[in-house]
Each structure stands twice: as C-alpha cells, then as structure tokens.
Amino acid sequence: MKIEEIRELSDEELQTELDRLRRHVFDLRSQAVTEKLEDPSMVTKARRDIARILTVQRERAHAAAVAAGDADERK
C-alpha cells in the first residue's frame, strides 16, 4: 500500500488493516520456517506496510493532541 492510500482510510479501517497485516506477517514467517515461502520479500513489504500504518496512526494521535492543547490554551 502507498501512504496516500493509507491516509485515506478511517481509524477503524486502519486498525483492521493493521491486524490483517500482522496476521499475514505471522503466516509468512511460518511459511519461511517450513521453507514454503515463495517470495521472501513479501515479509519485508508487509512489515513496511505495518510501519506506514503505525506512522499514520501516530500522526493522527499527535494532531489530535495538538488540537486539544490549542483548545485548552484558548480557554
């Protein structure tokens, strides 16, 4: 997934996609152990997608904290 696609997802969709990708990485690692993994780069791609989703979640959390902080300062 590209970062633009990830940013378009809602918070719930991000969490669902994150759970799906974590399960996918687990399955890929299991395949690697049993030597049934056809493309080892799939593990790296999935891990990078996880990192992208976590980055977007942190950006949103930070933006919400800043917005809440600005609202507190205005009172």
N, C-alpha and C positions, 0 to 999 in steps of 0.2 A: 504494500500500500504506500501511496505517496502521502506526504504530510498534508497536502491540500485536502485529500480525501478524508484523512483522519480528523482534520479540523472541522469538517462539515458534519460530523457525527454528533449526536446528542451525548450527554453524560452517560445515560443508560446504555446506549449503543456502544460507547467506548468500553464500558465495563464488561459488557457481553463479549465484545471482540477480544478484549484482554484475556478473559477466562478461556475463550476458544483457542487463542494463540498459545497460552501456557500449556493447555492440554495437548496441543499439536506438537510443541517442543518436547514434551514428555514422550509422546508417541514416537517422534523422530529419534530421540535418544535411545529408546527401547529398540528400535529398528537397527540403529547403529551398533548396539551391543550384540545383537544377533546376526549382524552382517547382512541384513536385508535392505539396508538403506541404499537406494539407487543414486541419489544426488546429495552428497554431504553438505553442499552449500545451502540446502533448504533449512538446515538448523540455524545457520548464520542469518539468513534472511528473516526467519521467524523471530529470532532474538532481536534483530534490529527493528522489526515492526513493533515488538513489545516495548522497546525503548522509546520509539516515537510516540506510542500511545501514552506511556507514563509521562513523557515530556509535555504533551498537550494537557494532560490532567493537572500537572503541576503548574503550568502556565495559567490555567483557568482558576485554580485554587489561589494562586498568587494575585491574580487580577481581582478576585472576589475579596481577598483580604485587604488589598489596597483600596478598593471601593468602599469597604466597610470602615476602614481607617479614615478615609476622607469624610465620610458621613459623620463619624464621631467628632472629628475636628471642627465641623461646621456648627455643631450644637453649642 
